[in-house]
Amino acid sequence: MHVQLVQYTHDGDIDAFKQGAEALAPTIATLDGLHAKLWLQTAGRRCGGVYLWRDRHAADAYEHGELFTGAVSTNPDVHDLTIARYDLWTAPTAVTNGIPTSATTSR
């Protein structure tokens, strides 16, 4: 499994951005290879997501696809975008209940 950590600052209307994210969530939930996404926001304007993917290929497809580029990477209100990638260390993660049930089945 592969973990993708996306972080950015949103300088626009944060309430409208959150409404857009809520509307987009059902589409993101159906992405090929996605097991889970955690949506993040600080008390301010720092936002992001933690994605658990089947593999690096699925993460790459999302990061370079139209959905991500339109909503985040080319959004004029998004600044300070960082993306970190990790291979998931599955043995200890399973012990600490960190692998969602959906990750044990193939999508």
N, C-alpha and C positions, 0 to 999 in steps of 0.2 A: 504494500500500500504506500501511497504517497500523500504528503501533507503540503499544502500550499497556504502560506500566510500572506494576506494582502492587507496593507495599511495605507491610509491616505487622509488628507485633510480636505474637507468639503467646505468651500467658501460661499456657496449659494444658499438658497432657502432650504434649510435642513428639514423642515417639516414636509415640504413638497418632495424632497429627495427620499425621505423615509416612506412616504406614501407610494412613490414609484417603486421603491424596493419591495414593499409589501405586495404590490401588484405583480412584480416580476418573480417573486419567490416560487410560485407554482411552476413556472417555466424552468427555473434553475433546478428545482427538485427533480425534473425529468431528464437532466443532462446525462448522457451516456458516461458511465464510469464514476459518477458522483455518489458517494455513500452518505455524506452529511456535509452541511455547511452551518457554521456558527456565525451569526451576524453580530458585529461588534460596534460599539460607540462609546466614547468617553463622555464625560459631563460636558465637554465642549464640542468641537467640530471634527475630532479625529474619529475616523470610521474604519471599518475593514471587515475581513472575514477569515475564518479558518475553514479550509476545505479538506475533506478526506476523500481522496480519489483512489480508484482501483489501481492506477499506475501513472507514471510520469507522462505517458502519451495522452491520457485523458486530461490531465492538468494542462499540458501544452495546448491541446485543442481548444480548451476553454479560454486560456489566457490570450491566445492569438485569434480567437473567433469574434464574430460580429457582436455577440451579446456583451462580452466583457469590454471590448473596445468602445462600443457605443455608450455603455452605462458608466464606465470608469476611466479607462486609459485615454480616451479622447474627449472626455467631458471637460469643458472649460472651467467648471467650478471645482474640479479635483486637482489638488496640488500635493507635492511631496509623496508621490506614489512609491511604495516599496513592495517588492514581492520576494519572499524567501521560500525556499523549497527544502523539504526534508523527506528522507525515506523513513517510514514508520518503523520503529523498533517494536515489533509485535509481541514478543514474549512477555516483557514486563508490562506493556500496555494492556494486554489481556488480563493480567492479574489485577490491575487497578481499575478494571471495568471501563477502559477507555475505547473499546472497539464497539461501535453500534451494531446491533443485530443485522442490519441491512448489509454491513460489510462482509458478512460471512456468506452472503449469497451473491451471485454474479448478476450484474445489470447490463 
